[in-house]
Amino acid sequence: MTSELETIALALFEKRGFAAVTVEEIANAAEISPRTFYRYFPAKEDILLVKVRRRSEALRSALAKRPLGEPPLHSVRMAVESALSAEDPAYVRRWVAVVASTSSALRAAYGGCILLIDRIIAEFFASRFGLQADALQPAMLAAAVGGVIQAAQNRWLFTGGDLVATVSEGIGVLEEAVGTGFQAKSRGKVTRPAPGRSAKRVGTKRRH
């Protein structure tokens, strides 16, 4: 029923706009009651998160299969390619168009991406760098990857081409810019500097 409601709702959103469609109309089109609808989705916006959840699950599975010795950003790039390859580009195009057309839909969908997809990527970086899951560095790097994915996806919506290749090339730009520097920096702990002094890493000796 969840997938059926998703398909019906997306068709209505495309035809009339996300803001104009009500839960009652979606329920009527699916031949169910609004009460039944709310058993599956707390709100209309949550329909847009079905695709986000599918992608996040596929991404988590793909990341778990990446080799331990592989550069982390490259692992993420390959895992994102794998997750996107399983999606129907025509459906993704429709979904992105609906999300981009209404601010409330945009907030719901991209908020879901941050909570689900960005968190999975941050946890992956943290595990590879030996850091806590809530550490700043993995979270910021994951946010950068998430932003690149969204930007590349929007670019693909307007320029066409291959979705997987466009997103992969986008992450490749970040991979080339960051390189392995983050991995090297994350091996040691950083102490907070005293006023007027620079930070130094624990376990390293100052050269004279």
Backbone as JSON Lines, residues from 0, in Angstrom:
{"i":0,"aa":"M","n":[0.82,-1.2,0.0],"ca":[0.0,0.0,0.0],"c":[0.86,1.27,0.0]}
{"i":1,"aa":"T","n":[1.99,1.23,0.7],"ca":[2.86,2.4,0.75],"c":[3.32,2.82,-0.64]}
{"i":2,"aa":"S","n":[3.76,1.86,-1.43],"ca":[4.23,2.16,-2.79],"c":[3.08,2.64,-3.67]}
{"i":3,"aa":"E","n":[1.89,2.04,-3.48],"ca":[0.73,2.45,-4.27],"c":[0.34,3.89,-3.96]}
{"i":4,"aa":"L","n":[0.33,4.23,-2.67],"ca":[0.01,5.6,-2.28],"c":[1.06,6.58,-2.8]}
{"i":5,"aa":"E","n":[2.3,6.16,-2.79],"ca":[3.38,7.0,-3.3],"c":[3.16,7.31,-4.78]}
{"i":6,"aa":"T","n":[2.84,6.28,-5.57],"ca":[2.63,6.45,-7.0],"c":[1.43,7.35,-7.29]}
{"i":7,"aa":"I","n":[0.33,7.11,-6.58],"ca":[-0.89,7.9,-6.78],"c":[-0.65,9.36,-6.4]}
{"i":8,"aa":"A","n":[-0.03,9.56,-5.25],"ca":[0.22,10.93,-4.77],"c":[1.13,11.69,-5.71]}
{"i":9,"aa":"L","n":[2.19,11.03,-6.19],"ca":[3.14,11.72,-7.08],"c":[2.44,12.16,-8.36]}
{"i":10,"aa":"A","n":[1.55,11.32,-8.89],"ca":[0.81,11.68,-10.1],"c":[-0.07,12.91,-9.85]}
{"i":11,"aa":"L","n":[-0.71,12.97,-8.69],"ca":[-1.54,14.13,-8.35],"c":[-0.68,15.37,-8.14]}
{"i":12,"aa":"F","n":[0.46,15.21,-7.5],"ca":[1.37,16.34,-7.28],"c":[1.84,16.93,-8.6]}
{"i":13,"aa":"E","n":[2.16,16.06,-9.54],"ca":[2.62,16.52,-10.85],"c":[1.53,17.29,-11.59]}
{"i":14,"aa":"K","n":[0.3,16.79,-11.48],"ca":[-0.81,17.37,-12.23],"c":[-1.28,18.69,-11.64]}
{"i":15,"aa":"R","n":[-1.36,18.78,-10.3],"ca":[-1.99,19.94,-9.68],"c":[-1.07,20.75,-8.78]}
{"i":16,"aa":"G","n":[0.12,20.22,-8.52],"ca":[1.03,20.9,-7.62],"c":[0.91,20.34,-6.21]}
{"i":17,"aa":"F","n":[2.03,20.24,-5.53],"ca":[2.06,19.61,-4.2],"c":[1.14,20.33,-3.22]}
{"i":18,"aa":"A","n":[1.19,21.64,-3.2],"ca":[0.43,22.41,-2.21],"c":[-1.08,22.28,-2.42]}
{"i":19,"aa":"A","n":[-1.52,22.08,-3.65],"ca":[-2.95,22.06,-3.95],"c":[-3.62,20.72,-3.64]}
{"i":20,"aa":"V","n":[-2.85,19.67,-3.55],"ca":[-3.41,18.34,-3.33],"c":[-3.59,18.08,-1.84]}
{"i":21,"aa":"T","n":[-4.75,17.56,-1.47],"ca":[-5.04,17.27,-0.07],"c":[-4.92,15.78,0.21]}
{"i":22,"aa":"V","n":[-4.82,15.46,1.49],"ca":[-4.79,14.06,1.9],"c":[-6.08,13.36,1.49]}
{"i":23,"aa":"E","n":[-7.2,14.05,1.6],"ca":[-8.49,13.47,1.23],"c":[-8.51,13.08,-0.25]}
{"i":24,"aa":"E","n":[-7.92,13.92,-1.1],"ca":[-7.89,13.62,-2.53],"c":[-7.0,12.41,-2.82]}
{"i":25,"aa":"I","n":[-5.88,12.32,-2.14],"ca":[-5.01,11.15,-2.32],"c":[-5.72,9.89,-1.87]}
{"i":26,"aa":"A","n":[-6.4,9.98,-0.73],"ca":[-7.13,8.82,-0.2],"c":[-8.25,8.4,-1.15]}
{"i":27,"aa":"N","n":[-8.98,9.37,-1.69],"ca":[-10.06,9.05,-2.62],"c":[-9.52,8.37,-3.88]}
{"i":28,"aa":"A","n":[-8.41,8.88,-4.39],"ca":[-7.81,8.29,-5.6],"c":[-7.34,6.87,-5.34]}
{"i":29,"aa":"A","n":[-6.91,6.6,-4.1],"ca":[-6.45,5.26,-3.74],"c":[-7.58,4.37,-3.23]}
{"i":30,"aa":"E","n":[-8.78,4.94,-3.17],"ca":[-9.98,4.23,-2.71],"c":[-9.82,3.72,-1.28]}
{"i":31,"aa":"I","n":[-9.31,4.61,-0.44],"ca":[-9.2,4.33,0.99],"c":[-9.71,5.56,1.74]}
{"i":32,"aa":"S","n":[-9.86,5.43,3.04],"ca":[-10.3,6.56,3.84],"c":[-9.08,7.38,4.28]}
{"i":33,"aa":"P","n":[-9.27,8.67,4.58],"ca":[-8.17,9.46,5.11],"c":[-7.59,8.83,6.37]}
{"i":34,"aa":"R","n":[-8.43,8.22,7.17],"ca":[-7.95,7.57,8.39],"c":[-6.96,6.46,8.05]}
{"i":35,"aa":"T","n":[-7.25,5.7,7.0],"ca":[-6.33,4.64,6.57],"c":[-5.03,5.24,6.04]}
{"i":36,"aa":"F","n":[-5.15,6.34,5.33],"ca":[-3.96,7.03,4.83],"c":[-3.0,7.34,5.98]}
{"i":37,"aa":"Y","n":[-3.55,7.86,7.06],"ca":[-2.71,8.28,8.19],"c":[-2.09,7.1,8.94]}
{"i":38,"aa":"R","n":[-2.54,5.93,8.65],"ca":[-1.88,4.74,9.22],"c":[-0.52,4.53,8.57]}
{"i":39,"aa":"Y","n":[-0.39,4.99,7.34],"ca":[0.85,4.81,6.59],"c":[1.74,6.04,6.64]}
{"i":40,"aa":"F","n":[1.12,7.23,6.65],"ca":[1.9,8.47,6.62],"c":[1.33,9.46,7.64]}
{"i":41,"aa":"P","n":[2.19,10.01,8.5],"ca":[1.72,11.01,9.46],"c":[1.23,12.29,8.8]}
{"i":42,"aa":"A","n":[1.79,12.61,7.63],"ca":[1.42,13.82,6.92],"c":[1.68,13.63,5.43]}
{"i":43,"aa":"K","n":[1.12,14.54,4.62],"ca":[1.29,14.46,3.18],"c":[2.75,14.51,2.78]}
{"i":44,"aa":"E","n":[3.53,15.32,3.46],"ca":[4.96,15.47,3.14],"c":[5.73,14.17,3.28]}
{"i":45,"aa":"D","n":[5.27,13.29,4.16],"ca":[5.99,12.04,4.41],"c":[5.98,11.1,3.21]}
{"i":46,"aa":"I","n":[5.06,11.31,2.29],"ca":[5.05,10.49,1.08],"c":[6.35,10.67,0.3]}
{"i":47,"aa":"L","n":[6.87,11.88,0.32],"ca":[8.09,12.17,-0.42],"c":[9.32,11.49,0.19]}
{"i":48,"aa":"L","n":[9.2,11.03,1.42],"ca":[10.34,10.41,2.09],"c":[10.48,8.92,1.76]}
{"i":49,"aa":"V","n":[9.49,8.35,1.08],"ca":[9.58,6.93,0.73],"c":[10.81,6.69,-0.14]}
{"i":50,"aa":"K","n":[11.0,7.56,-1.13],"ca":[12.17,7.41,-2.01],"c":[13.46,7.66,-1.24]}
{"i":51,"aa":"V","n":[13.45,8.61,-0.35],"ca":[14.64,8.91,0.46],"c":[15.02,7.69,1.3]}
{"i":52,"aa":"R","n":[14.04,7.04,1.89],"ca":[14.32,5.85,2.71],"c":[14.86,4.71,1.86]}
{"i":53,"aa":"R","n":[14.3,4.53,0.66],"ca":[14.82,3.47,-0.23],"c":[16.26,3.74,-0.58]}
{"i":54,"aa":"R","n":[16.56,4.99,-0.91],"ca":[17.93,5.33,-1.29],"c":[18.88,5.16,-0.11]}
{"i":55,"aa":"S","n":[18.46,5.56,1.07],"ca":[19.33,5.45,2.25],"c":[19.63,3.99,2.57]}
{"i":56,"aa":"E","n":[18.63,3.13,2.44],"ca":[18.86,1.7,2.69],"c":[19.82,1.11,1.67]}
{"i":57,"aa":"A","n":[19.65,1.49,0.41],"ca":[20.55,1.0,-0.65],"c":[21.96,1.52,-0.43]}
{"i":58,"aa":"L","n":[22.07,2.76,0.02],"ca":[23.39,3.35,0.26],"c":[24.08,2.68,1.43]}
{"i":59,"aa":"R","n":[23.35,2.43,2.5],"ca":[23.95,1.75,3.65],"c":[24.49,0.38,3.26]}
{"i":60,"aa":"S","n":[23.71,-0.34,2.47],"ca":[24.13,-1.68,2.03],"c":[25.37,-1.59,1.14]}
{"i":61,"aa":"A","n":[25.4,-0.62,0.24],"ca":[26.54,-0.47,-0.67],"c":[27.8,-0.06,0.08]}
{"i":62,"aa":"L","n":[27.67,0.81,1.07],"ca":[28.84,1.24,1.85],"c":[29.43,0.08,2.64]}
{"i":63,"aa":"A","n":[28.59,-0.79,3.13],"ca":[29.07,-1.93,3.92],"c":[29.92,-2.89,3.09]}
{"i":64,"aa":"K","n":[29.79,-2.81,1.78],"ca":[30.52,-3.72,0.89],"c":[31.83,-3.14,0.38]}
{"i":65,"aa":"R","n":[32.12,-1.88,0.69],"ca":[33.34,-1.26,0.18],"c":[34.57,-1.77,0.92]}
{"i":66,"aa":"P","n":[35.71,-1.96,0.21],"ca":[36.94,-2.48,0.84],"c":[37.46,-1.53,1.92]}
{"i":67,"aa":"L","n":[38.02,-2.08,2.97],"ca":[38.51,-1.27,4.09],"c":[39.67,-0.37,3.68]}
{"i":68,"aa":"G","n":[40.51,-0.81,2.77],"ca":[41.66,-0.01,2.38],"c":[41.38,1.07,1.35]}
{"i":69,"aa":"E","n":[40.16,1.19,0.93],"ca":[39.8,2.15,-0.11],"c":[39.66,3.55,0.49]}
{"i":70,"aa":"P","n":[40.12,4.59,-0.21],"ca":[39.93,5.96,0.29],"c":[38.44,6.21,0.57]}
{"i":71,"aa":"P","n":[38.11,6.72,1.74],"ca":[36.7,6.84,2.13],"c":[35.81,7.62,1.17]}
{"i":72,"aa":"L","n":[36.31,8.74,0.65],"ca":[35.48,9.51,-0.29],"c":[35.22,8.73,-1.57]}
{"i":73,"aa":"H","n":[36.2,7.96,-2.0],"ca":[36.0,7.13,-3.18],"c":[34.98,6.04,-2.88]}
{"i":74,"aa":"S","n":[35.03,5.48,-1.68],"ca":[34.05,4.47,-1.28],"c":[32.64,5.04,-1.34]}
{"i":75,"aa":"V","n":[32.49,6.26,-0.83],"ca":[31.17,6.9,-0.86],"c":[30.72,7.13,-2.3]}
{"i":76,"aa":"R","n":[31.64,7.57,-3.13],"ca":[31.3,7.81,-4.53],"c":[30.81,6.52,-5.21]}
{"i":77,"aa":"M","n":[31.51,5.43,-4.99],"ca":[31.12,4.16,-5.59],"c":[29.8,3.64,-5.01]}
{"i":78,"aa":"A","n":[29.59,3.86,-3.71],"ca":[28.36,3.41,-3.07],"c":[27.16,4.21,-3.57]}
{"i":79,"aa":"V","n":[27.34,5.5,-3.74],"ca":[26.27,6.34,-4.27],"c":[25.93,5.92,-5.7]}
{"i":80,"aa":"E","n":[26.94,5.64,-6.5],"ca":[26.7,5.13,-7.85],"c":[25.84,3.88,-7.82]}
{"i":81,"aa":"S","n":[26.18,2.95,-6.92],"ca":[25.45,1.7,-6.81],"c":[24.0,1.94,-6.4]}
{"i":82,"aa":"A","n":[23.79,2.82,-5.42],"ca":[22.43,3.1,-4.95],"c":[21.58,3.76,-6.03]}
{"i":83,"aa":"L","n":[22.17,4.72,-6.75],"ca":[21.42,5.43,-7.78],"c":[21.13,4.55,-8.99]}
{"i":84,"aa":"S","n":[22.02,3.61,-9.26],"ca":[21.84,2.72,-10.41],"c":[20.6,1.85,-10.27]}
{"i":85,"aa":"A","n":[20.16,1.64,-9.02],"ca":[18.98,0.8,-8.77],"c":[17.68,1.58,-8.92]}
{"i":86,"aa":"E","n":[17.77,2.9,-9.11],"ca":[16.58,3.74,-9.19],"c":[16.15,3.97,-10.64]}
{"i":87,"aa":"D","n":[14.87,4.21,-10.83],"ca":[14.32,4.5,-12.15],"c":[14.52,6.0,-12.43]}
{"i":88,"aa":"P","n":[15.36,6.36,-13.4],"ca":[15.62,7.78,-13.66],"c":[14.36,8.59,-13.96]}
{"i":89,"aa":"A","n":[13.4,7.99,-14.65],"ca":[12.16,8.7,-14.98],"c":[11.39,9.05,-13.7]}
{"i":90,"aa":"Y","n":[11.36,8.1,-12.77],"ca":[10.67,8.37,-11.51],"c":[11.42,9.42,-10.71]}
{"i":91,"aa":"V","n":[12.75,9.33,-10.65],"ca":[13.55,10.31,-9.91],"c":[13.33,11.71,-10.49]}
{"i":92,"aa":"R","n":[13.26,11.81,-11.8],"ca":[13.04,13.11,-12.44],"c":[11.69,13.7,-12.01]}
{"i":93,"aa":"R","n":[10.66,12.87,-11.97],"ca":[9.34,13.33,-11.54],"c":[9.38,13.77,-10.09]}
{"i":94,"aa":"W","n":[10.04,12.99,-9.26],"ca":[10.13,13.3,-7.83],"c":[10.87,14.61,-7.59]}
{"i":95,"aa":"V","n":[11.99,14.77,-8.24],"ca":[12.79,15.99,-8.08],"c":[12.0,17.2,-8.55]}
{"i":96,"aa":"A","n":[11.27,17.06,-9.66],"ca":[10.48,18.17,-10.18],"c":[9.4,18.6,-9.19]}
{"i":97,"aa":"V","n":[8.74,17.63,-8.57],"ca":[7.7,17.93,-7.57],"c":[8.32,18.62,-6.36]}
{"i":98,"aa":"V","n":[9.43,18.07,-5.89],"ca":[10.09,18.62,-4.7],"c":[10.57,20.04,-4.96]}
{"i":99,"aa":"A","n":[11.14,20.28,-6.13],"ca":[11.69,21.59,-6.44],"c":[10.63,22.66,-6.65]}
{"i":100,"aa":"S","n":[9.4,22.23,-6.88],"ca":[8.35,23.19,-7.22],"c":[7.67,23.84,-6.02]}
{"i":101,"aa":"T","n":[7.83,23.26,-4.83],"ca":[7.13,23.78,-3.65],"c":[8.07,23.81,-2.45]}
{"i":102,"aa":"S","n":[8.1,24.93,-1.75],"ca":[9.02,25.08,-0.63],"c":[8.77,24.08,0.48]}
{"i":103,"aa":"S","n":[7.5,23.78,0.77],"ca":[7.2,22.83,1.85],"c":[7.65,21.43,1.48]}
{"i":104,"aa":"A","n":[7.5,21.06,0.21],"ca":[7.97,19.76,-0.25],"c":[9.49,19.7,-0.21]}
{"i":105,"aa":"L","n":[10.11,20.82,-0.59],"ca":[11.57,20.89,-0.58],"c":[12.12,20.71,0.83]}
{"i":106,"aa":"R","n":[11.51,21.39,1.79],"ca":[11.97,21.27,3.18],"c":[11.8,19.84,3.69]}
{"i":107,"aa":"A","n":[10.68,19.22,3.38],"ca":[10.42,17.86,3.86],"c":[11.4,16.86,3.26]}
{"i":108,"aa":"A","n":[11.57,16.93,1.94],"ca":[12.42,15.96,1.25],"c":[13.89,16.11,1.63]}
{"i":109,"aa":"Y","n":[14.39,17.35,1.59],"ca":[15.8,17.56,1.88],"c":[16.08,17.42,3.37]}
{"i":110,"aa":"G","n":[15.08,17.71,4.2],"ca":[15.23,17.45,5.63],"c":[15.38,15.96,5.88]}
{"i":111,"aa":"G","n":[14.62,15.16,5.13],"ca":[14.74,13.71,5.24],"c":[16.1,13.22,4.77]}
{"i":112,"aa":"C","n":[16.61,13.83,3.72],"ca":[17.94,13.46,3.22],"c":[19.0,13.71,4.28]}
{"i":113,"aa":"I","n":[18.9,14.85,4.96],"ca":[19.88,15.18,5.99],"c":[19.8,14.2,7.15]}
{"i":114,"aa":"L","n":[18.58,13.88,7.56],"ca":[18.4,12.98,8.71],"c":[18.78,11.54,8.39]}
{"i":115,"aa":"L","n":[18.55,11.12,7.16],"ca":[18.79,9.71,6.81],"c":[20.09,9.51,6.04]}
{"i":116,"aa":"I","n":[20.18,10.09,4.86],"ca":[21.33,9.83,3.99],"c":[22.61,10.45,4.54]}
{"i":117,"aa":"D","n":[22.55,11.72,4.95],"ca":[23.75,12.36,5.48],"c":[24.24,11.65,6.74]}
{"i":118,"aa":"R","n":[23.32,11.18,7.56],"ca":[23.71,10.49,8.79],"c":[24.43,9.18,8.47]}
{"i":119,"aa":"I","n":[23.94,8.45,7.47],"ca":[24.58,7.2,7.08],"c":[25.99,7.46,6.57]}
{"i":120,"aa":"I","n":[26.15,8.5,5.76],"ca":[27.48,8.83,5.24],"c":[28.4,9.28,6.36]}
{"i":121,"aa":"A","n":[27.89,10.06,7.31],"ca":[28.7,10.51,8.44],"c":[29.15,9.33,9.29]}
{"i":122,"aa":"E","n":[28.26,8.39,9.53],"ca":[28.63,7.21,10.31],"c":[29.71,6.4,9.59]}
{"i":123,"aa":"F","n":[29.62,6.34,8.27],"ca":[30.63,5.62,7.5],"c":[31.99,6.3,7.63]}
{"i":124,"aa":"F","n":[32.03,7.62,7.45],"ca":[33.29,8.35,7.59],"c":[33.85,8.18,9.0]}
{"i":125,"aa":"A","n":[33.01,8.28,10.0],"ca":[33.47,8.14,11.39],"c":[34.1,6.78,11.62]}
{"i":126,"aa":"S","n":[33.48,5.74,11.09],"ca":[34.02,4.4,11.29],"c":[35.37,4.23,10.59]}
{"i":127,"aa":"R","n":[35.53,4.83,9.41],"ca":[36.78,4.71,8.67],"c":[37.9,5.55,9.28]}
{"i":128,"aa":"F","n":[37.53,6.66,9.9],"ca":[38.53,7.54,10.49],"c":[38.77,7.27,11.97]}
{"i":129,"aa":"G","n":[38.04,6.31,12.53],"ca":[38.22,5.99,13.94],"c":[37.74,7.09,14.86]}
{"i":130,"aa":"L","n":[36.68,7.78,14.48],"ca":[36.14,8.88,15.28],"c":[34.76,8.52,15.82]}
{"i":131,"aa":"Q","n":[34.28,9.31,16.75],"ca":[32.92,9.12,17.27],"c":[31.91,9.45,16.17]}
{"i":132,"aa":"A","n":[30.77,8.8,16.23],"ca":[29.76,8.98,15.19],"c":[29.25,10.41,15.1]}
{"i":133,"aa":"D","n":[29.31,11.14,16.24],"ca":[28.83,12.51,16.24],"c":[29.96,13.54,16.15]}
{"i":134,"aa":"A","n":[31.14,13.11,15.75],"ca":[32.28,14.03,15.63],"c":[32.02,15.05,14.53]}
{"i":135,"aa":"L","n":[32.65,16.19,14.65],"ca":[32.42,17.29,13.71],"c":[32.88,16.96,12.29]}
{"i":136,"aa":"Q","n":[34.1,16.39,12.17],"ca":[34.67,16.18,10.84],"c":[33.82,15.27,9.95]}
{"i":137,"aa":"P","n":[33.41,14.09,10.43],"ca":[32.56,13.24,9.58],"c":[31.24,13.9,9.22]}
{"i":138,"aa":"A","n":[30.66,14.63,10.18],"ca":[29.38,15.29,9.92],"c":[29.51,16.35,8.84]}
{"i":139,"aa":"M","n":[30.57,17.15,8.89],"ca":[30.75,18.2,7.9],"c":[31.07,17.62,6.52]}
{"i":140,"aa":"L","n":[31.88,16.58,6.49],"ca":[32.21,15.97,5.22],"c":[30.98,15.3,4.61]}
{"i":141,"aa":"A","n":[30.16,14.68,5.44],"ca":[28.92,14.07,4.95],"c":[27.97,15.14,4.42]}
{"i":142,"aa":"A","n":[27.9,16.27,5.11],"ca":[27.06,17.37,4.64],"c":[27.52,17.87,3.28]}
{"i":143,"aa":"A","n":[28.84,17.92,3.09],"ca":[29.39,18.34,1.8],"c":[28.99,17.37,0.7]}
{"i":144,"aa":"V","n":[29.1,16.07,1.0],"ca":[28.71,15.05,0.01],"c":[27.22,15.17,-0.3]}
{"i":145,"aa":"G","n":[26.41,15.33,0.76],"ca":[24.97,15.45,0.55],"c":[24.62,16.66,-0.29]}
{"i":146,"aa":"G","n":[25.3,17.77,-0.05],"ca":[25.07,18.96,-0.85],"c":[25.44,18.77,-2.31]}
{"i":147,"aa":"V","n":[26.54,18.07,-2.54],"ca":[26.97,17.79,-3.91],"c":[25.94,16.91,-4.62]}
{"i":148,"aa":"I","n":[25.43,15.91,-3.9],"ca":[24.42,15.02,-4.51],"c":[23.19,15.81,-4.93]}
{"i":149,"aa":"Q","n":[22.71,16.69,-4.04],"ca":[21.52,17.47,-4.37],"c":[21.79,18.43,-5.53]}
{"i":150,"aa":"A","n":[22.94,19.09,-5.5],"ca":[23.27,20.03,-6.57],"c":[23.41,19.31,-7.91]}
{"i":151,"aa":"A","n":[24.06,18.16,-7.9],"ca":[24.24,17.4,-9.14],"c":[22.89,16.87,-9.64]}
{"i":152,"aa":"Q","n":[22.03,16.47,-8.72],"ca":[20.72,15.96,-9.09],"c":[19.87,17.07,-9.72]}
{"i":153,"aa":"N","n":[19.93,18.27,-9.15],"ca":[19.19,19.39,-9.71],"c":[19.74,19.79,-11.08]}
{"i":154,"aa":"R","n":[21.07,19.73,-11.21],"ca":[21.68,20.04,-12.51],"c":[21.21,19.04,-13.56]}
{"i":155,"aa":"W","n":[21.16,17.78,-13.18],"ca":[20.69,16.73,-14.1],"c":[19.25,16.97,-14.5]}
{"i":156,"aa":"L","n":[18.4,17.45,-13.57],"ca":[16.99,17.71,-13.87],"c":[16.85,18.72,-15.0]}
{"i":157,"aa":"F","n":[17.71,19.74,-15.0],"ca":[17.57,20.81,-15.99],"c":[18.4,20.59,-17.24]}
{"i":158,"aa":"T","n":[19.49,19.84,-17.15],"ca":[20.36,19.67,-18.31],"c":[20.25,18.29,-18.95]}
{"i":159,"aa":"G","n":[19.64,17.34,-18.23],"ca":[19.49,15.99,-18.78],"c":[20.78,15.19,-18.67]}
{"i":160,"aa":"G","n":[20.87,14.15,-19.48],"ca":[22.04,13.28,-19.41],"c":[21.79,12.08,-18.52]}
{"i":161,"aa":"D","n":[22.86,11.54,-17.98],"ca":[22.8,10.35,-17.14],"c":[22.87,10.74,-15.67]}
{"i":162,"aa":"L","n":[21.87,10.36,-14.88],"ca":[21.81,10.74,-13.48],"c":[23.0,10.21,-12.69]}
{"i":163,"aa":"V","n":[23.29,8.93,-12.85],"ca":[24.37,8.31,-12.08],"c":[25.7,8.98,-12.41]}
{"i":164,"aa":"A","n":[25.96,9.2,-13.69],"ca":[27.22,9.81,-14.11],"c":[27.33,11.24,-13.6]}
{"i":165,"aa":"T","n":[26.23,11.99,-13.63],"ca":[26.25,13.38,-13.18],"c":[26.57,13.48,-11.69]}
{"i":166,"aa":"V","n":[25.9,12.66,-10.88],"ca":[26.14,12.67,-9.44],"c":[27.55,12.18,-9.14]}
{"i":167,"aa":"S","n":[27.97,11.12,-9.82],"ca":[29.31,10.58,-9.59],"c":[30.38,11.61,-9.92]}
{"i":168,"aa":"E","n":[30.22,12.32,-11.03],"ca":[31.18,13.35,-11.4],"c":[31.19,14.48,-10.38]}
{"i":169,"aa":"G","n":[30.01,14.78,-9.83],"ca":[29.93,15.81,-8.82],"c":[30.71,15.44,-7.57]}
{"i":170,"aa":"I","n":[30.53,14.21,-7.11],"ca":[31.29,13.74,-5.95],"c":[32.76,13.65,-6.29]}
{"i":171,"aa":"G","n":[33.06,13.35,-7.55],"ca":[34.45,13.29,-7.99],"c":[35.15,14.63,-7.84]}
{"i":172,"aa":"V","n":[34.4,15.72,-8.05],"ca":[34.97,17.06,-7.86],"c":[35.38,17.24,-6.4]}
{"i":173,"aa":"L","n":[34.51,16.82,-5.48],"ca":[34.82,16.91,-4.05],"c":[35.96,15.98,-3.69]}
{"i":174,"aa":"E","n":[35.96,14.78,-4.25],"ca":[37.02,13.8,-3.98],"c":[38.38,14.35,-4.4]}
{"i":175,"aa":"E","n":[38.42,14.98,-5.56],"ca":[39.68,15.53,-6.05],"c":[40.15,16.69,-5.19]}
{"i":176,"aa":"A","n":[39.19,17.51,-4.74],"ca":[39.54,18.69,-3.95],"c":[40.03,18.31,-2.56]}
{"i":177,"aa":"V","n":[39.37,17.34,-1.94],"ca":[39.73,16.94,-0.57],"c":[40.88,15.95,-0.58]}
{"i":178,"aa":"G","n":[40.85,15.03,-1.53],"ca":[41.91,14.03,-1.62],"c":[41.97,13.18,-0.36]}
{"i":179,"aa":"T","n":[43.15,12.83,0.05],"ca":[43.33,12.0,1.24],"c":[43.74,12.84,2.44]}
{"i":180,"aa":"G","n":[43.7,14.15,2.29],"ca":[44.13,15.03,3.38],"c":[43.32,14.86,4.63]}
{"i":181,"aa":"F","n":[42.0,14.7,4.5],"ca":[41.15,14.55,5.68],"c":[41.49,13.28,6.43]}
{"i":182,"aa":"Q","n":[41.76,12.22,5.7],"ca":[42.1,10.95,6.35],"c":[43.38,11.09,7.16]}
{"i":183,"aa":"A","n":[44.35,11.8,6.6],"ca":[45.62,11.96,7.31],"c":[45.43,12.82,8.56]}
{"i":184,"aa":"K","n":[44.63,13.87,8.45],"ca":[44.43,14.76,9.58],"c":[43.63,14.12,10.7]}
{"i":185,"aa":"S","n":[42.79,13.13,10.37],"ca":[41.91,12.56,11.37],"c":[42.56,11.46,12.19]}
{"i":186,"aa":"R","n":[43.82,11.13,11.94],"ca":[44.45,10.03,12.65],"c":[44.82,10.37,14.08]}
{"i":187,"aa":"G","n":[45.07,11.65,14.34],"ca":[45.42,12.05,15.69],"c":[44.36,12.92,16.29]}
{"i":188,"aa":"K","n":[44.37,13.05,17.61],"ca":[43.42,13.93,18.28],"c":[43.97,15.34,18.27]}
{"i":189,"aa":"V","n":[43.07,16.28,18.23],"ca":[43.47,17.68,18.23],"c":[43.08,18.3,19.56]}
{"i":190,"aa":"T","n":[44.04,18.92,20.22],"ca":[43.75,19.58,21.49],"c":[43.37,21.02,21.25]}
{"i":191,"aa":"R","n":[42.53,21.56,22.11],"ca":[42.15,22.96,21.98],"c":[43.33,23.84,22.33]}
{"i":192,"aa":"P","n":[43.62,24.84,21.52],"ca":[44.76,25.71,21.81],"c":[44.46,26.69,22.93]}
{"i":193,"aa":"A","n":[45.48,27.01,23.7],"ca":[45.33,28.08,24.68],"c":[45.3,29.39,23.92]}
{"i":194,"aa":"P","n":[44.78,30.46,24.53],"ca":[44.72,31.75,23.83],"c":[46.08,32.17,23.27]}
{"i":195,"aa":"G","n":[46.08,32.47,21.98],"ca":[47.32,32.92,21.35],"c":[48.24,31.81,20.92]}
{"i":196,"aa":"R","n":[47.81,30.53,21.1],"ca":[48.66,29.41,20.69],"c":[47.89,28.55,19.73]}
{"i":197,"aa":"S","n":[48.61,27.89,18.82],"ca":[47.97,27.05,17.82],"c":[47.76,25.66,18.35]}
{"i":198,"aa":"A","n":[46.78,24.93,17.71],"ca":[46.5,23.56,18.14],"c":[47.63,22.65,17.72]}
{"i":199,"aa":"K","n":[47.85,21.6,18.5],"ca":[48.83,20.58,18.1],"c":[48.25,19.21,18.39]}
{"i":200,"aa":"R","n":[48.77,18.22,17.73],"ca":[48.23,16.88,17.85],"c":[48.86,16.14,19.01]}
{"i":201,"aa":"V","n":[48.01,15.37,19.67],"ca":[48.48,14.57,20.77],"c":[49.42,13.49,20.24]}
{"i":202,"aa":"G","n":[50.51,13.27,20.94],"ca":[51.42,12.2,20.57],"c":[52.48,12.59,19.57]}
{"i":203,"aa":"T","n":[52.51,13.88,19.2],"ca":[53.54,14.33,18.27],"c":[54.54,15.22,19.03]}
{"i":204,"aa":"K","n":[55.76,15.19,18.61],"ca":[56.8,15.98,19.25],"c":[57.1,17.22,18.43]}
{"i":205,"aa":"R","n":[57.33,18.3,19.13],"ca":[57.69,19.54,18.46],"c":[59.14,19.45,17.97]}
{"i":206,"aa":"R","n":[59.31,19.81,16.72],"ca":[60.67,19.78,16.17],"c":[61.41,21.05,16.55]}
{"i":207,"aa":"H","n":[62.69,20.9,16.92],"ca":[63.53,22.05,17.3],"c":[64.41,22.42,16.12]}
